[in-house]
Amino acid sequence: MSHRSIQVVDHPLVQHKLTLLRRKDVSTMSFRHLLHEIAMLMAYEITRDMPTSMIEIDTPLERMHSPVIDGKKTVFVVVMRAGSGFLDGMLDVVPGARVGHVGLFRDPQSLQAVEYYFKVPDGMPERDAIVLDPMLATGNSAVAAVTRLKATRPRSIRFVSLLAAPEGLNTFHDAHPDVTVYTAAIDRCLNEHGYILPGLGDAGDRLFGTR
Ligand code: URA
């Protein structure tokens, strides 16, 4: 399948909170809180077409068939380390989901993404994977994370970022045209250091207060 799908989550609440979070004077605590809230709101869009099945329940008045999701079939795959800032908000909305982790670093010589950690639940062919990485910048780590994940043959894969650069979207969809990217905004471009402009700086540092 080749459709290069991009979904910009342009809900006013998401856009408002993104504006607050981008500002350079936002504290670590507020940055974390806003990212948590945005993750909850984005989860609503990302899971819009989640499969449901009917179960029989009793209301106080009568028996009925009513839809439920099987949250355990969803796996949030955190791309370390900034991806973890998205996780708790997503789990608030899909509490039964499983969680996987991918750790990648950029080799300073080759500039390629090198894997140092990978752990996902068993039974991936029965699960829908939602990859979490707030900054889709060059796209190299996103491509590597999804390539590695595809080797486990999940039933479906979606990629969720907060901000995406056009360069990163092109690189990502050249490699993975079948994976829909959800993002809150597509920014202008990358600078010479691979940072998104106007962006928000280093998401990991702002999330964890490491700079
Ligand atoms: N990673 C970040 O945290 N910020 C960017 O702008 C690009 C990559």
Residues whose N, C-alpha, C, O or C-beta is under 5 A from the ligand:
A	BS01	URA	M135 A137 G194 Y195 I196 G199 G201 D202 A203 G204
